């Protein structure tokens, strides 16, 4: 996996149910290294810290390989990396091969895969269509949030080196399906609940579905 774009946002606004809401979803490529801090990417707008930023959502990665799919669906938009709200656009990121708890060295930072992105109304407002919420879930390629275990700079061209992997885990894709499937895979549920790379709140939410 290799970084092809690093992206930051300035404060912006979207209209949801007739009300303006501040957001940091309008990310644009930056032509300099970005610094991964413990709870955020330095210089990036985080408007709602209840659902963005923090230890388990410090940085969001999305695959450059998935961009053609969305460009075909929404050709009228002005496409550039960062459009899906990611801090880092990664070539070769595959959610079916990325495991929750994986630790990677990238640049001089150390990051851990935590949880997939869940689409929200802010995302739909930015893209100009509520349809994208169901489309995003159906596509099942949500990118991933990461925890920053060691702070540091990353930039375009840096590659990801896997340095640690849990013996028992599930992929980002499998976890995403757990969040939205009505009939939830019980073995995947058990693995997710025992995975300390996931925040305790998320694990408690999933535990309710154990049979």
N, C-alpha and C positions, 0 to 999 in steps of 0.2 A: 504494500500500500504506500502511496506517495501523495504528499500534499501538492495540489495544483492551484489552490487559492486560499488565502487567509482573508477573513471578512469581518468587518466591524460595522456597527450601526450608530447613528446619531438619533436623538429623540425624534419621533414622528407620531402621527395620529391616524387612526382609522375610525370609521363610524360604525357602531354596532347598536342595533335597535334604536337608531336615532340619536345616540349619544356618542360624543367623541371620546376616544380612549387613547392614552399615550402608549406607545409600543416601541420595542427595540427589534422588531422583526425585519425592518428594511435594511438588511446588511449589504454592504458593498465591498468589493475587493480592495484591499490595502496593499501598497507596494513596499511594505516594510515588515520586519518580524513582528509577531504579536506575542504578548507575555501571558502565559497561563498561570493564573493565581489560584489559590486554594478554593475560592468560591465564585470566580468569575474570570473572564478574559479582560485584562486591563484595557480601559478605554472604550469598552463596549456598553451600549445602553441596555440596562435591565430595568424595565418599568414596573413589572409585577414580580416581586421576589417570592411571592407565595408559590408560583409555578415555574419560575426560571431562576437560574443561578443557584448558589448554595453548594454544599459539599458534593452532592450526588448529581448535580446538573451544572457543573462549573463550565463545561465546554461542550458544544454540540457539533458532531461530525456528520456529514452527509456525502453520499457517493456521487462523484462526477459521472459515473456510468449510468446513473438513473435519470440524468437530465434530459436526454432525448425523449423519454417517455412523456415527461411533463411538457416539454416544448411542443410535442405533437398534439397534446390535448388543449394547450393554451397558446397557440401560435401568435396571438395578438399582443401578448405581453412582451415587454422589453427585457429579454433574457440576458442575464449575466450570473456568474457564480455568486452565491449568497442569497439567491432568490428564494430558496427553500428555508431560509432563516438560519443557515449553519454558520458557525464561526470558522470551520475548516472544511474545505471541499477536498475529498480524498479520492484519488484514482485507485480502483481496485478494491474498494470497500464492499464486502459482500456479507449481508446480515445473516445468511445461512451458514457462514463459516466463522462468524465473530461470536465468541462466547462471553456471557455475563461473568465478570470477574477477571477476564483477560487483562494482563498488565503489559503495556507497551512503552518502550523508550522511543521518543520522537524529539529531535533537536536535543536540547539539554533538559527536557521535561520527562516526567514519568507519569503516565495516565492509566486509569483503569476503566474498562467498559462497565457501565452501570445499568442503563435502561433505555428503551427506545423512546423516541418522541411520539407523543399522542397529539393528533391534530385538534385544533381549537378554533373557536369563532374568529379570533384575531387573524389566524392564518387564512381562513375563508374570506374575511373582509379584504385582506391584502391581495389575494388572488382574484377577487371579484366574483366568487361563486361558492355557494354552499355545497354544491355537488362535490367539491374537492375533498370534503371530509370523508364521504363514503369511498371515493376513489382512492384516497390515501390509504385507508384501511384495507381495501380490496387488493391494492398493489403489494402490500406487505413488505415494503422496503423503506422503513421509517428512519434510517440513520440511527445514531446512538448518542446519548449523553455520556460524558465521562467524568470521573473523579480525577483530581490532580493530586497525585501522591508526592510528587516533587515538582516545585514550580520551575518555570524556565521559558525561554524563548523558542518559538518554532517559526518556520518560514517556508515559502514555496521551494519545493525540491527535496525537503526532508522526507525520509522514509521511516516507516514504523517497524520496529524490531520487537517481536514477541519475547518477553523475558520471563513471564510466569503465567501458568494456566491452571485453573482448578481441576482436580481429578474428576469431579462430578459437577456438571453445569448444563445449562441449556443455551441455545443460540439466541441472539437478539431477535431473530425472526420468530422463533418458538415462543419467546416471552411476549412478543407483540400479539401473537395469535391468542395467547392465554388471556390477554387483557380484553379482547373483543369477541372471541368465540363464545357462543352460548353453551355448547358442550365442551368443557375444558378438559384437556388431557391431564389425568390425575397424576401420572408419573412426573410430568413436567411441572405440575403444581408443587409437588413435594420438593423437587429440586430447587425451584424458585424460592420457596419459603425458607429453605435451609441456607440460601446463598446470602452471605453477609455483604456482598457487593451491592445488594439492593437495600434501599432505605427501609428501616423497620416499618414505617407506615405502609409502604407498598406491600411488604410481606404480610402484614396483618390483613390488608384488603384481600389479598389472594387466598389467605387461609380460610376465609368464609366459604370458599367454593369446594373445599375438600369434602369428599363423601365418606 
